[in-house]
Amino acid sequence: MDDIACRPVQPHELATVAELRWRWVEELYGTPDTTLDEFVPRFVAWAREAESSHRCMVMVRDGLVIGTAWLAITQRVPHPRAFERTSGDVQCMYVMPAERDRGLGGKLIEAVLAWASDLGLERVTVHSSDRAVSAYSRHGFAVSPRLLQIEVGQGRAG
């Protein structure tokens, strides 16, 4: 694993990151509603516009992106003891199928958490797939009885 590096994405790698995102959706849900050729430029434009709130970490071997994770950063309401407050959410972590089950996901998690620490984030959350829960748990993530969620978009009848 010594030839693997985790680092912030470089602008010329965003198209590869977009392709990995498309392939991940294809892997989980079948053929996406948009073609890869349609998705990539839209994703790259989004990533450039959202770079202040969504930071991308890539895992690279020999110059090739083999994994990716996003750290979504949210400003928090000021507190009398800490006016500047931010938290993070790990999103869209993906390691190419041929690279899985070798501890690379853990290496990517560690890199994202180090980045979050460097940025001074108060906490980091993740909405994990069933497959990855144990990996996040091994790296210090724990279930919180105070972190609740509700899906308000699709399928909620009023």
Order of alpha helices (4+ residues) and beta strands (2+ residues): beta-alpha-alpha-beta-beta-beta-alpha-beta-alpha
